[in-house]
């Protein structure tokens, strides 16, 4: 597997980075386990998903302590050639309304490995306005898209 350069950007003291060593997996898991798209997701699943994805961590301002707290996240499942799926995007509540979600999306779409892709997809129930600003729209022909979905996979004993 090829090594990929770490991408980072700063704005107003905040940091966005794809460095996996900076990710606070506990914080990501804490958020994802309670949100509408992945209720009850086990930590080992979050860890596996992160390890197989291009992840963007959003970190608090440099003056927030000795280490920057993680305040947001975005994950891209991609072959880095023709397809990408954007998922698990969040900014923690106390940091919303500052344009950080918009900046996080700008950073995702500026990443060198995500240029020239034929298809970039996502699923959302409540953030259409944000994603429309980045060129997303409803499917032109929904009959061409299919899904295999198991909403209880994280909560049903195996």
LOVODREN-158238 format. One record per residue: residue in one letter; x, y, z of N, C-alpha, C, O in turn; residue number from 0. Coordinates in steps of 0.02 Angstrom, whole numbers, plus 50000, padded with zeros to 5 digits. Each point is the difference from the previous one (the first is absolute). Example, Ala and Ser with C-alpha at 12.3 -4.5 7.8 and 13.67 -1.06 7.14 Angstrom:
BEGIN
 resn   n.x   n.y   n.z  ca.x  ca.y  ca.z   c.x   c.y   c.z   o.x   o.y   o.z resi
    A 50660 49716 50390 49955 50059 50000 50045 50060 50000 50052 49999 50033    0
    S 49930 50054 49931 50042 50059 50003 49961 50055 50037 50025 50055 50008    1
REM end
This chain:
BEGIN
 resn   n.x   n.y   n.z  ca.x  ca.y  ca.z   c.x   c.y   c.z   o.x   o.y   o.z resi
    X 50042 49941 50000 49958 50059 50000 50045 50062 50000 50046 50005 50040    0
    X 49940 50042 49916 50043 50060 49996 49992 50045 50061 49945 50005 50029    1
    X 50108 50028 49989 49997 50050 50053 49970 50064 49972 50014 50018 49942    2
    X 49946 50016 50096 49969 50062 49978 50023 50056 50046 50004 49992 50061    3
    X 50011 50065 49909 50022 50058 50038 49944 50024 50046 49941 49995 49983    4
    X 50078 50031 50074 49951 50029 50047 49981 50069 49974 50043 50041 49984    5
    X 49893 49970 50013 49972 50064 49979 49980 50038 50062 49972 49971 50046    6
    X 50043 50094 49956 49977 50041 50056 49986 50071 49978 50027 50024 49950    7
    X 49931 50009 50089 49983 50070 49987 49986 50032 50068 49976 49968 50046    8
    X 50039 50096 49959 49984 50038 50061 49960 50062 49982 50007 50028 49946    9
    X 49951 49992 50101 49960 50060 49992 49979 50025 50069 49970 49962 50039   10
    X 50046 50099 49976 49980 50029 50064 50022 49959 50060 49966 49999 50051   11
    X 50091 49968 49944 50025 49959 50054 49974 49929 49999 50027 49957 50036   12
    X 49921 50028 49925 49974 49932 49994 50042 49961 49950 50034 50029 49958   13
    X 49965 49905 50048 50039 49956 49957 49956 49946 49971 49958 49972 50034   14
    X 50052 50013 49902 49972 49941 49968 50059 49959 49977 50046 50027 49969   15
    X 49953 49908 50045 50056 49957 49981 49975 49930 49984 49951 49976 50029   16
    X 50084 49991 49925 49987 49930 49984 50049 49954 50037 50003 49940 49985   17
    X 50034 50087 50061 50048 49959 50038 49962 49954 50048 49968 50024 50047   18
    X 50034 49910 49940 49962 49954 50043 50023 50001 50073 49962 49984 50045   19
    X 50101 50035 49967 50026 50002 50068 49967 50053 50043 50001 49996 50061   20
    X 49969 50054 49908 49967 50054 50037 49928 49983 50019 49972 50032 50045   21
    X 49998 49920 49922 49930 49985 50011 49987 49977 50072 50037 49960 50028   22
    X 49910 50067 50001 49976 49979 50065 49943 49950 49987 49942 50020 49997   23
    X 50076 49917 49996 49951 49949 49982 49944 49996 50052 49943 49987 49983   24
    X 50074 50024 50080 49948 49999 50053 49948 50055 49987 49940 49989 50009   25
    X 50083 50070 49971 49954 50056 49987 49957 49985 49938 49940 50012 50001   26
    X 50091 49961 49947 49963 49983 49940 49948 49947 50016 49942 50006 49981   27
    X 50078 49942 50055 49953 49947 50018 49944 50028 50044 49942 49983 49990   28
    X 50075 50058 50058 49950 50030 50044 49946 50036 49961 49941 49994 50015   29
    X 50079 50044 49935 49951 50036 49960 49960 49952 49956 49939 50003 49999   30
    X 50096 49953 49966 49966 49956 49951 49951 49952 50033 49948 49984 49970   31
    X 50066 49994 50090 49956 49951 50032 49932 50029 50018 49952 49963 50012   32
    X 50043 50104 49991 49937 50031 50019 49965 50037 49943 49946 50026 50009   33
    X 50084 49977 49932 49969 50038 49945 49953 49955 49960 50002 49939 50006   34
    X 49956 50093 49954 49946 49963 49965 50025 49949 49950 49965 49952 49986   35
    X 50095 50057 49986 50021 49955 49947 50039 49939 50025 50012 49953 49961   36
    X 50008 50046 50102 50038 49941 50024 49987 49987 50074 50047 49991 50038   37
    X 49890 50008 49983 49987 49990 50072 50027 49934 50025 49989 49947 49971   38
    X 50048 50057 50085 50026 49940 50031 50059 49969 49965 50018 49943 50016   39
    X 50014 50091 49938 50056 49971 49964 50056 49981 50049 50021 50041 50041   40
    X 50003 49898 49956 50054 49979 50045 50066 50035 49983 50014 50016 49942   41
    X 50027 49994 50108 50064 50034 49990 50044 49963 49950 50033 50032 49960   42
    X 49969 49901 50043 50044 49964 49954 49979 50010 49927 50042 49996 49955   43
    X 49895 50017 50033 49977 50014 49931 50024 50070 49980 50022 50009 49943   44
    X 49973 50039 50102 50025 50068 49985 50075 49997 49986 50024 50030 49952   45
    X 50013 49933 50088 50073 49994 49990 50015 49969 49932 50045 50023 49964   46
    X 49918 49925 50017 50012 49967 49936 49982 50047 49942 50036 50003 49951   47
    X 49908 50032 50056 49980 50047 49947 50052 50055 49991 50018 50018 49944   48
    X 50007 50009 50111 50051 50052 49996 50063 49974 49967 50030 50034 49958   49
    X 49991 49905 50059 50062 49974 49973 49997 49987 49925 50052 49994 49967   50
    X 49888 50001 50005 49992 49986 49929 49972 50059 49961 49975 49992 49945   51
    X 50030 50067 50084 49972 50060 49968 50049 50058 50003 50049 49998 50036   52
    X 49937 50052 49925 50036 50063 50003 49961 50045 50048 49944 50020 49985   53
    X 50085 49994 50073 49965 50036 50053 50027 50069 50010 50061 50012 49996   54
    X 49895 50035 50017 50017 50069 50012 49978 50017 50071 49941 49998 50017   55
    X 50108 50019 50025 49985 50022 50067 49999 50076 50002 50042 50032 49970   56
    X 49910 49995 50066 49996 50072 50011 50016 50011 50074 49969 49970 50044   57
    X 50080 50074 49969 50026 50008 50068 49993 50072 50023 50005 50047 49960   58
    X 49985 49961 50105 49990 50065 50030 50060 50046 49992 50054 49979 49979   59
    X 49936 50082 50039 50052 50051 49994 50061 49981 50042 49993 49967 50052   60
    X 50065 50053 49926 50063 49983 50032 50001 50020 50074 50033 49966 50039   61
    X 49932 50086 49980 50000 50023 50069 49952 49962 50045 49991 50019 50058   62
    X 49978 49928 49917 49950 49963 50038 50031 49950 50049 49963 49963 50033   63
    X 50102 50035 49973 50032 49954 50047 50064 49973 49970 50020 50019 49945   64
    X 50013 49936 50091 50064 49973 49976 49992 49960 49936 50046 49998 49959   65
    X 49897 49969 50032 49986 49967 49937 49934 50027 49974 49957 50021 50039   66
    X 50035 49979 49896 49939 50026 49971 49944 49948 50007 50008 49943 49980   67
    X 49936 50077 50049 49944 49952 50005 49968 49989 49931 49996 50046 49959   68
    X 49982 49893 50029 49965 49987 49937 49929 50025 50006 49964 49982 50047   69
    X 50015 50060 49905 49934 50030 50002 49958 49983 49939 49942 50020 49995   70
    X 50088 49944 49958 49962 49981 49940 50036 49944 49963 50056 49981 50017   71
    X 49910 49994 49933 50024 49940 49965 49964 49993 49934 49942 50019 49993   72
    X 50092 49953 49958 49970 49978 49938 50039 49940 49975 50061 49997 50007   73
    X 49903 49955 49965 50032 49938 49976 49981 49991 49927 49942 50008 49981   74
    X 50108 49974 49978 49988 49987 49929 50023 49929 49984 50059 49983 50010   75
    X 49895 49977 49966 50016 49933 49976 50012 50008 49925 49956 50021 49963   76
    X 50105 49963 50015 50018 50015 49930 50053 49954 49973 50040 49972 50037   77
    X 49960 50021 49896 50054 49965 49966 50052 50050 49976 50051 49981 49971   78
    X 49937 50084 50042 50045 50055 49982 50013 50005 49925 50049 50029 49978   79
    X 49905 49943 49983 50008 50001 49927 49935 50021 49965 50001 50044 49957   80
    X 49943 49925 50062 49938 50014 49964 49939 50009 50045 49949 50027 49977   81
    X 50054 49952 50086 49941 49999 50042 50017 50019 50072 50053 49984 50025   82
    X 49899 50051 50006 50006 50016 50071 49931 50003 50031 49951 50019 49967   83
    X 50046 49963 50096 49938 50004 50039 50016 50038 50064 50041 49978 50040   84
    X 49927 50079 49969 50010 50043 50059 49951 49978 50055 49941 49992 49988   85
    X 50086 50000 50072 49957 49977 50055 50028 50023 50067 50055 50027 50005   86
    X 49905 49963 50047 50019 50013 50069 50025 50071 50012 50047 50011 50038   87
    X 49922 50037 49929 50020 50070 50006 49965 50031 50060 49939 49996 50008   88
    X 50101 50037 50035 49970 50036 50056 50047 50054 50025 50061 49997 49992   89
    X 49908 50054 50039 50034 50051 50039 49962 50001 50067 49939 50004 50001   90
    X 50098 49991 50053 49968 50000 50066 49959 50063 50012 50019 50055 49978   91
    X 49925 49938 50056 49951 50053 50010 50031 50067 50022 49982 50052 49971   92
    X 50063 49951 50079 50026 50066 50021 50039 50037 49946 50012 50060 50007   93
    X 50007 49906 49940 50041 50031 49948 49962 50012 49935 50029 50023 49951   94
    X 49907 49963 50049 49959 50011 49940 49984 50074 49993 50004 50038 50048   95
    X 49979 49982 49891 49983 50069 49987 50059 50045 49989 49993 50061 49997   96
    X 50067 49911 49997 50061 50039 49989 50029 49988 49931 50055 50025 49984   97
    X 49909 49939 49973 50025 49985 49934 50049 49942 49997 50031 49987 49948   98
    X 49978 49977 50108 50049 49946 50002 49978 49940 49958 50042 49967 49970   99
    X 49893 50018 50028 49976 49946 49958 50012 50014 49926 50019 49956 49962  100
    X 49969 50106 50018 50012 50021 49931 50074 49994 49984 50019 49975 49947  101
    X 50024 50047 50099 50072 49995 49990 50023 49928 49997 50043 49982 49960  102
    X 49927 49976 50082 50017 49928 49999 49984 49971 49931 50040 49962 49973  103
    X 49902 50056 49999 49983 49975 49933 50046 50029 49947 50020 49964 49954  104
    X 49998 50100 50051 50048 50028 49953 50065 49961 50002 50030 49986 49947  105
    X 49992 49995 50112 50063 49963 50007 49994 49929 49971 50046 49976 49968  106
    X 49897 49992 50043 49990 49933 49970 50005 50006 49924 50036 49961 49969  107
    X 49929 50086 50002 49999 50005 49927 50063 50030 49970 50010 49997 49939  108
    X 50034 50031 50103 50065 50025 49976 50054 49947 50004 50054 50010 49973  109
    X 49933 49935 50061 50051 49948 50009 50024 49975 49932 49959 49983 49957  110
    X 50107 50014 50032 50027 49979 49935 49977 49931 49977 49992 49989 49940  111
    X 49997 49964 50106 49979 49933 49981 49927 49996 49981 49977 49947 49978  112
    X 49985 50107 50030 49929 49999 49985 49983 50043 49940 49942 50020 49991  113
    X 50108 49995 49968 49989 50040 49940 49987 49954 49941 50028 49946 49995  114
    X 49929 50077 49960 49987 49963 49938 49959 49937 50008 50000 49957 49955  115
    X 49965 50036 50101 49959 49941 50010 49937 50003 49957 49971 50054 49990  116
    X 50009 49890 49984 49940 49998 49958 49936 50007 50043 49953 50033 49979  117
    X 50047 49937 50080 49940 50002 50042 50020 50010 50073 50045 49967 50026  118
    X 49921 50080 50006 50009 50013 50071 49930 49998 50030 49957 50040 49981  119
    X 50031 49915 50065 49932 49991 50027 49999 50013 50075 50051 50001 50034  120
    X 49889 50009 49991 49987 50004 50071 49927 49987 50012 49959 49999 49954  121
    X 50025 49990 50109 49930 49993 50021 49990 50046 50060 50041 50001 50046  122
    X 49904 50037 49954 49986 50045 50056 49925 50008 50008 49962 49997 49951  123
    X 50016 50013 50110 49930 50015 50014 49990 50074 50013 49944 50026 49992  124
    X 50109 50009 50028 49988 50067 50027 50050 50054 49979 49997 50056 50027  125
    X 50049 49930 49928 50050 50051 49984 50004 50013 49926 50054 50015 49973  126
    X 49890 49980 49993 50000 50010 49927 50028 50067 49980 50038 50005 49951  127
    X 49945 50048 50086 50023 50067 49982 50076 50005 50000 50029 50031 49955  128
    X 50003 49939 50094 50074 50001 50002 50029 49965 49940 50043 50028 49966  129
    X 49933 49912 50019 50030 49961 49947 49983 50026 49930 50039 49992 49954  130
    X 49903 50038 50038 49982 50030 49936 50050 50054 49980 50013 50010 49940  131
    X 50014 50026 50109 50051 50052 49985 50063 49970 49970 50041 50037 49971  132
    X 49968 49898 50036 50059 49966 49973 49983 49957 49940 50038 49955 49982  133
    X 49905 50058 49987 49982 49967 49937 49959 49937 50007 49985 49968 49949  134
    X 49996 50012 50111 49959 49940 50008 49928 50016 49983 49976 50056 50011  135
    X 49989 49895 49963 49929 50006 49985 49969 49932 50007 50035 49950 50009  136
    X 49899 50048 49988 49966 49935 50000 50020 49960 49939 50026 50028 49952  137
    X 49963 49907 50051 50018 49957 49944 49959 50019 49938 49939 50008 50004  138
    X 50095 49998 49939 49965 50016 49938 49952 49943 49981 49946 50013 49975  139
    X 50074 49926 50038 49958 49942 49987 50005 49952 50058 50042 49955 50000  140
    X 49915 50054 50051 50004 49958 50060 49991 49926 49986 50019 49958 50041  141
    X 49951 50025 49902 49990 49929 49985 50065 49964 49985 50002 49939 49999  142
    X 50052 50098 49990 50065 49970 49987 50040 49986 50063 50051 49966 49999  143
    X 49926 50061 50057 50036 49992 50063 49964 49948 50043 49939 50003 50009  144
    X 50099 49950 50017 49972 49950 50043 50040 49997 50065 50058 50021 50001  145
    X 49913 49952 50050 50035 49995 50064 49979 49935 50035 49945 49975 49991  146
    X 50101 50000 50046 49986 49944 50046 50010 50029 50069 50057 50017 50018  147
    X 49891 49988 50021 50002 50038 50063 49976 49957 50058 49948 49967 49995  148
    X 50090 50034 50059 49982 49964 50061 50005 50049 50058 50053 50005 50031  149
    X 49893 50031 49984 50003 50053 50051 50012 49974 50071 50019 50040 50043  150
    X 49971 49897 49970 50009 49974 50068 50064 49961 50009 50008 49965 50050  151
    X 50038 50039 49902 50060 49960 50002 50042 50012 50063 50033 49954 50025  152
    X 49967 50107 50002 50041 50015 50059 49967 49981 50065 50034 49995 50052  153
    X 49901 49993 49947 49964 49988 50062 49971 49929 50005 49973 49982 50053  154
    X 50032 49979 49894 49974 49932 50001 50057 49952 50018 50052 49999 49967  155
    X 49938 49960 50084 50052 49951 50017 50011 49951 49942 49953 49982 49964  156
    X 50109 49998 50028 50016 49953 49946 50007 49931 50027 50013 49953 49962  157
REM end
